[in-house]
Amino acid sequence: MYGSQRKIKGIENPVDADDAYILESIRNPNAKVVHGFPENYMPPYQLKKDEYTALLLYIKTLKK
C-alpha cells in the first residue's frame, strides 16, 4: 500500500499513499476515504509520536 496511488471519494485525481496520507488516515480515517470502502470503516486512533513512527515504519515494510 505505501507509495501506491489511492483513488479517493470526491477527489478527481489519485493521491499518493505517502507518510502524510498514511498518518492522516490513522488519525482521521474519514478525511480521505478510498473509493470502494465505506465511511466509518475504521475508528480514529490517537497514539504517541513514537508509536506513529513505529507504525509508519512497519507499514513501509509491507509488500504491495
LOBARO-654668 format. One record per residue: residue number from 1; chain; y, z, x of N, C-alpha, C, CB in turn. Coordinates in steps of 0.05 Angstrom, whole numbers, always signed. Atoms other than C-alpha are relative to their C-alpha. Glycine has a CB too. Layout:
! residues N
+-----+-----+--------+--------+--------+--------+--------+--------+--------+--------+--------+--------+--------+--------+
: seq : mol :   n.c2 :   n.c3 :   n.c1 :  ca.c2 :  ca.c3 :  ca.c1 :   c.c2 :   c.c3 :   c.c1 :  cb.c2 :  cb.c3 :  cb.c1 :
+-----+-----+--------+--------+--------+--------+--------+--------+--------+--------+--------+--------+--------+--------+
: NUM :   A :      Y :      Z :      X :      Y :      Z :      X :      Y :      Z :      X :      Y :      Z :      X :
...
+-----+-----+--------+--------+--------+--------+--------+--------+--------+--------+--------+--------+--------+--------+
//
This chain:
! residues 64
+-----+-----+--------+--------+--------+--------+--------+--------+--------+--------+--------+--------+--------+--------+
: seq : mol :   n.c2 :   n.c3 :   n.c1 :  ca.c2 :  ca.c3 :  ca.c1 :   c.c2 :   c.c3 :   c.c1 :  cb.c2 :  cb.c3 :  cb.c1 :
+-----+-----+--------+--------+--------+--------+--------+--------+--------+--------+--------+--------+--------+--------+
:   1 :   A :    -24 :     +0 :    +16 :     +0 :     +0 :     +0 :    +25 :     +0 :    +17 :     +0 :    +24 :    -19 :
:   2 :   A :    -24 :     -2 :    -17 :    +50 :    +18 :    +55 :     +6 :    -28 :    +12 :     -3 :    +21 :    +22 :
:   3 :   A :     -9 :    +25 :    -11 :    +90 :    -43 :    +75 :     -4 :    -24 :    -18 :    -14 :     -6 :    +26 :
:   4 :   A :     +4 :    +21 :    +19 :    +69 :    -84 :    +15 :    +24 :     -5 :    -18 :    -25 :     +6 :    -17 :
:   5 :   A :    -21 :     +6 :    +20 :   +114 :   -116 :    -37 :    -10 :    +10 :    -27 :     +6 :    -31 :     -1 :
:   6 :   A :     +6 :    -11 :    +26 :   +115 :    -80 :   -104 :    +18 :    -11 :    -21 :     +2 :    +31 :     +1 :
:   7 :   A :    -15 :    +10 :    +22 :   +136 :   -112 :   -169 :     +6 :    +23 :    -19 :    -16 :    -23 :    -16 :
:   8 :   A :    -10 :    -24 :    +15 :   +178 :    -60 :   -206 :    +10 :     -9 :    -28 :    +22 :    +14 :    +15 :
:   9 :   A :    -10 :     +5 :    +27 :   +191 :    -58 :   -281 :    +30 :     +0 :     +0 :    -11 :    +21 :    -20 :
:  10 :   A :    -29 :     +1 :     +3 :   +262 :    -80 :   -296 :    +15 :    -10 :    +24 :    +10 :    +26 :     -7 :
:  11 :   A :    -12 :    +11 :    -24 :   +275 :   -107 :   -226 :    -12 :    -27 :     +6 :     -4 :    +20 :    +25 :
:  12 :   A :    +10 :    +28 :     -3 :   +271 :   -182 :   -214 :    -15 :     -4 :    +25 :    +24 :    -19 :     -2 :
:  13 :   A :    +12 :     +6 :    -26 :   +255 :   -183 :   -140 :    -18 :    +24 :     +8 :    +21 :     -4 :    +21 :
:  14 :   A :    +18 :    -21 :     -9 :   +196 :   -144 :   -110 :    +15 :    +18 :    +21 :    -26 :    -11 :    +12 :
:  15 :   A :    -11 :    -19 :    -20 :   +213 :    -83 :    -67 :    -21 :     +6 :    +21 :    +11 :    +26 :    -13 :
:  16 :   A :    +19 :     -8 :    -22 :   +182 :    -63 :     +0 :     -9 :    +28 :     -4 :    +13 :     -5 :    +27 :
:  17 :   A :    +11 :    -28 :     +1 :   +137 :     -2 :     -1 :     +5 :    +12 :    +28 :    -30 :     +1 :     -8 :
:  18 :   A :     -8 :    -12 :    -26 :   +174 :    +29 :    +59 :     +2 :    +30 :     -3 :    +26 :    -13 :    +10 :
:  19 :   A :     -3 :    -29 :     +0 :   +189 :   +101 :    +77 :    +16 :    +10 :    -24 :    +13 :    +10 :    +26 :
:  20 :   A :    -18 :     -9 :    +21 :   +246 :   +107 :    +27 :    -13 :     -3 :    -28 :    +26 :    -16 :     +1 :
:  21 :   A :    +14 :     +5 :    +26 :   +206 :    +76 :    -31 :    -22 :    +21 :     -4 :    -11 :    -28 :     -1 :
:  22 :   A :    +22 :    -19 :     +3 :   +145 :   +120 :    -18 :    +10 :    +28 :     -6 :    -17 :     +0 :    +26 :
:  23 :   A :    -11 :    -27 :     +4 :   +186 :   +184 :    -13 :    +13 :     +3 :    -27 :    +20 :     +7 :    +22 :
:  24 :   A :    -12 :     -1 :    +26 :   +226 :   +167 :    -75 :    -22 :     +1 :    -22 :    +18 :    -24 :     -5 :
:  25 :   A :    +22 :     +0 :    +20 :   +161 :   +153 :   -113 :    -14 :    +26 :     -2 :    -20 :    -22 :     +7 :
:  26 :   A :    +12 :    -27 :     +1 :   +133 :   +221 :    -94 :    +19 :    +20 :    -14 :     -7 :    +10 :    +29 :
:  27 :   A :    -20 :    -19 :    +12 :   +197 :   +258 :   -112 :     +7 :     -6 :    -29 :    +26 :     +0 :    +17 :
:  28 :   A :     -8 :     +9 :    +27 :   +214 :   +218 :   -174 :    -17 :    -24 :     -8 :    +30 :     -5 :     -2 :
:  29 :   A :    +18 :    +23 :     +6 :   +155 :   +175 :   -197 :    +10 :    -20 :    -20 :    -26 :    +11 :     -9 :
:  30 :   A :    -10 :    +19 :    +21 :   +193 :   +145 :   -256 :    +24 :    -16 :    +10 :     +7 :    +16 :    -24 :
:  31 :   A :    -24 :    +14 :    -10 :   +250 :   +119 :   -212 :     -5 :    -30 :     +1 :     +8 :    +11 :    +27 :
:  32 :   A :     +8 :    +28 :     -2 :   +214 :    +53 :   -198 :    -30 :     -2 :     -7 :     +6 :    -11 :    +29 :
:  33 :   A :    +28 :     +2 :     +9 :   +151 :    +43 :   -239 :    -11 :    -28 :     +5 :     -2 :     +7 :    -31 :
:  34 :   A :    +13 :    +25 :     -6 :   +104 :    -11 :   -214 :    -10 :    -13 :    -25 :    -23 :     +4 :    +20 :
:  35 :   A :     +9 :    +15 :    +23 :    +90 :    -66 :   -264 :    -30 :     +4 :     -4 :     +7 :    -31 :     +4 :
:  36 :   A :    +28 :     -5 :     +6 :    +24 :    -52 :   -299 :     -8 :    +29 :     -2 :    -17 :    -14 :    +21 :
:  37 :   A :     +5 :    -28 :     +1 :    +29 :    +23 :   -294 :    +19 :    +13 :    -21 :     +4 :    +14 :    +27 :
:  38 :   A :    -18 :    -13 :    +20 :    +56 :    +69 :   -350 :    +19 :    +19 :    +13 :    -17 :    +14 :    -21 :
:  39 :   A :    -19 :    -21 :     -9 :   +116 :   +114 :   -341 :    -14 :    +27 :     -4 :    +27 :     -1 :    -15 :
:  40 :   A :    +12 :    -27 :     +1 :    +99 :   +188 :   -332 :    -29 :     +0 :     +8 :     +4 :    +11 :    -28 :
:  41 :   A :    +28 :     +1 :     -9 :    +33 :   +168 :   -299 :     -5 :    +22 :    +21 :     -5 :    -28 :    +12 :
:  42 :   A :     +3 :    -21 :    -21 :    +45 :   +218 :   -242 :    +23 :    +20 :     -3 :     +0 :    -13 :    +28 :
:  43 :   A :    -22 :    -20 :     +1 :    +84 :   +283 :   -243 :    +16 :     -1 :    +26 :    -11 :    +28 :     -5 :
:  44 :   A :    -16 :     -2 :    -25 :   +141 :   +292 :   -192 :    -10 :    +23 :    +17 :    +30 :     +3 :     -6 :
:  45 :   A :     +8 :    -21 :    -18 :   +126 :   +333 :   -131 :    +24 :     +9 :    +17 :    -23 :     -9 :    +18 :
:  46 :   A :    -20 :    -11 :    -18 :   +173 :   +378 :    -92 :    -15 :    +14 :    +23 :    +20 :    +20 :    -15 :
:  47 :   A :    +14 :    -10 :    -24 :   +147 :   +390 :    -22 :    +20 :     +9 :    +21 :    -19 :    -21 :    +11 :
:  48 :   A :    -16 :     -7 :    -23 :   +174 :   +419 :    +42 :     +3 :    -26 :    +17 :    -12 :    +23 :    +17 :
:  49 :   A :     -6 :    +23 :    -16 :   +205 :   +369 :    +91 :    -24 :     -8 :    +18 :    +24 :     +4 :    +18 :
:  50 :   A :    +23 :     +6 :    -17 :   +145 :   +374 :   +139 :    -24 :    -10 :    -16 :     -7 :    +24 :    +17 :
:  51 :   A :    +22 :     +9 :    +17 :    +97 :   +363 :    +81 :     +5 :    -29 :     -8 :     -3 :    +17 :    -25 :
:  52 :   A :     -6 :    +28 :     +6 :   +133 :   +298 :    +61 :     -6 :    -17 :    +25 :    +30 :     -3 :     -8 :
:  53 :   A :     +5 :    +15 :    -25 :   +130 :   +276 :   +134 :    -30 :     -5 :     +4 :    +12 :    +14 :    +24 :
:  54 :   A :    +29 :     +2 :     -4 :    +55 :   +291 :   +139 :    -12 :    -19 :    -21 :    -13 :    +28 :     -3 :
:  55 :   A :    +10 :    +17 :    +20 :    +41 :   +256 :    +73 :     +7 :    -29 :     +5 :    +10 :     +8 :    -28 :
:  56 :   A :     -8 :    +28 :     -7 :    +80 :   +194 :    +93 :    -16 :    -10 :    +24 :    +30 :     +0 :     +6 :
:  57 :   A :    +16 :     +9 :    -23 :    +44 :   +191 :   +160 :    -29 :     -6 :     -9 :     +0 :    +22 :    +22 :
:  58 :   A :    +27 :     +6 :    +10 :    -23 :   +195 :   +124 :     -1 :    -26 :    -16 :     -9 :    +23 :    -18 :
:  59 :   A :     -1 :    +25 :    +16 :     -4 :   +140 :    +74 :     +2 :    -24 :    +18 :    +24 :     +1 :    -19 :
:  60 :   A :     -2 :    +23 :    -19 :    +14 :    +95 :   +133 :    -26 :     -7 :    +13 :    +21 :     +6 :    +21 :
:  61 :   A :    +26 :     +6 :    -13 :    -57 :   +101 :   +159 :    -20 :    -13 :    -19 :    -13 :    +26 :    +10 :
:  62 :   A :    +18 :    +11 :    +20 :    -89 :    +76 :    +94 :     -1 :    -30 :     +3 :     +8 :     +8 :    -28 :
:  63 :   A :     +4 :    +30 :     -1 :   -117 :     +5 :    +94 :    +11 :    -12 :    -26 :    -30 :     -7 :     +3 :
:  64 :   A :    -10 :    +15 :    +24 :    -87 :    -46 :    +47 :    -23 :    -10 :    -16 :    +18 :    -24 :     +9 :
+-----+-----+--------+--------+--------+--------+--------+--------+--------+--------+--------+--------+--------+--------+
//
